[in-house]
Amino acid sequence: MSLLAEEVSWRAGGRLIVDGVSIAPEEGSTVGLLGPNGSGKSTLLRLLSGVRPASEGVVRLDGSPIERVGRKNVARRLAVVEQHAGTEVDMSVLDVVRLGRIPHRRAWAGATADDEAAVRSAVEYTRLEDKVDRSWHTLSGGERQRVQIARALAQQPKELLLDEPTNHLDIQHQLELLALVVRIPVTSVIALHDLNLAAMFCDHLLVLAEGRAVAAGSPERVLTEELIAEVYNVRARVDAEGPGGRPAIRFFPD
Ligand SMILES: Nc1ncnc2c1ncn2[C@@H]1O[C@H](COP(=O)(O)OP(=O)(O)OP(=O)(O)O)[C@@H](O)[C@H]1O
């Protein structure tokens, strides 16, 4: 396990936002972070990426506490796709993807053949070949998300952290984007709201409630009617044999 968190906590304003959470994704797996609004998913992702130091506990990259690894070394191997990543400057799609190479560049050095090869491969992987010259500002929400994933891939990470990457996407693009993420041969941790998508695409789930981990395991084990009632306060019916043999959930209004 190259990235893991051991009982990490984060405090703000005298409140525990993340409370003693451990997570150790298997290499190459896709882990879904679930939990109601405000349960601490984004904060946990920030702790895992090292941008926020844990108040207690430790995040390790290949065994070393992440704060000792150094920002540039972290960025060379761990990529983050934020909820509303964007750019103020008007850039082409290709230039946005090229941003992913910055951690690999030496100061003042231009792009190397390796940089351009990584960018080309990220563009192909995300099927953006016909959009490379488009201006970022002219893209749809779904296209922008795909470009952000291409930028993250150009970074050639071993770990990919994504915060609600399917937000604002239509169902076709939600399915497409998650299928793309699970195809990428890296360890991914994804904060998600949609329990059915989590069931369909994730190997392992971690459910947060008020900053605490309240369930962890395979979608089949975690996504029970009892857990959904307890954590989300919603009545649900779980069909164990949904698409692809994964659980499928229907919700009932009270
Ligand atoms: N810098 C901060 N100072 C104070 N409170 C914070 C800070 N950052 C986050 N919080 C609080 O921590 C809680 C968890 O926030 P977080 O964004 O991690 O939750 P989340 O599970 O990602 O939520 P959502 O599903 O709504 O995106 C929220 O109540 C939020 O207001």
The ligand as an SDF file (V2000), in Angstrom:
LIG
                    3D

 31 33  0  0  0  0  0  0  0  0999 V2000
  -11.2850   25.5520    6.9850 N   0  0  0  0  0  0  0  0  0  0  0  0
  -12.3750   25.1570    7.6420 C   0  0  0  0  0  0  0  0  0  0  0  0
  -12.7570   25.7810    8.7640 N   0  0  0  0  0  0  0  0  0  0  0  0
  -13.8590   25.3950    9.4430 C   0  0  0  0  0  0  0  0  0  0  0  0
  -14.6640   24.3780    9.0420 N   0  0  0  0  0  0  0  0  0  0  0  0
  -14.3250   23.7250    7.9400 C   0  0  0  0  0  0  0  0  0  0  0  0
  -13.1790   24.0780    7.1610 C   0  0  0  0  0  0  0  0  0  0  0  0
  -13.1140   23.2330    6.1030 N   0  0  0  0  0  0  0  0  0  0  0  0
  -14.1820   22.4080    6.1980 C   0  0  0  0  0  0  0  0  0  0  0  0
  -14.9160   22.7090    7.2940 N   0  0  0  0  0  0  0  0  0  0  0  0
  -16.1390   22.0420    7.7350 C   0  0  0  0  0  0  0  0  0  0  0  0
  -15.8430   20.6610    7.8160 O   0  0  0  0  0  0  0  0  0  0  0  0
  -16.9900   19.8860    7.4930 C   0  0  0  0  0  0  0  0  0  0  0  0
  -16.6040   18.8550    6.4600 C   0  0  0  0  0  0  0  0  0  0  0  0
  -16.3500   19.5090    5.2350 O   0  0  0  0  0  0  0  0  0  0  0  0
  -15.9630   18.7130    3.9280 P   0  0  0  0  0  0  0  0  0  0  0  0
  -15.9310   19.6980    2.8090 O   0  0  0  0  0  0  0  0  0  0  0  0
  -14.7570   17.8970    4.1810 O   0  0  0  0  0  0  0  0  0  0  0  0
  -17.2190   17.7360    3.7830 O   0  0  0  0  0  0  0  0  0  0  0  0
  -17.7220   16.8820    2.5430 P   0  0  0  0  0  0  0  0  0  0  0  0
  -18.0990   15.5420    3.0850 O   0  0  0  0  0  0  0  0  0  0  0  0
  -16.7250   16.9080    1.4510 O   0  0  0  0  0  0  0  0  0  0  0  0
  -19.0160   17.6950    2.1460 O   0  0  0  0  0  0  0  0  0  0  0  0
  -19.8290   17.8390    0.7430 P   0  0  0  0  0  0  0  0  0  0  0  0
  -20.4060   16.4850    0.4640 O   0  0  0  0  0  0  0  0  0  0  0  0
  -20.8800   18.8390    1.0940 O   0  0  0  0  0  0  0  0  0  0  0  0
  -18.8580   18.3140   -0.2970 O   0  0  0  0  0  0  0  0  0  0  0  0
  -18.0630   20.8720    7.0500 C   0  0  0  0  0  0  0  0  0  0  0  0
  -18.9520   21.0870    8.1180 O   0  0  0  0  0  0  0  0  0  0  0  0
  -17.2740   22.1280    6.7320 C   0  0  0  0  0  0  0  0  0  0  0  0
  -18.0430   23.2770    6.9470 O   0  0  0  0  0  0  0  0  0  0  0  0
  1  2  1  0
  2  3  1  0
  2  7  2  0
  3  4  2  0
  4  5  1  0
  5  6  2  0
  6  7  1  0
  6 10  1  0
  7  8  1  0
  8  9  2  0
  9 10  1  0
 10 11  1  0
 11 12  1  0
 11 30  1  0
 12 13  1  0
 13 14  1  0
 13 28  1  0
 14 15  1  0
 15 16  1  0
 16 17  2  0
 16 18  1  0
 16 19  1  0
 19 20  1  0
 20 21  2  0
 20 22  1  0
 20 23  1  0
 23 24  1  0
 24 25  2  0
 24 26  1  0
 24 27  1  0
 28 29  1  0
 28 30  1  0
 30 31  1  0
M  END
$$$$
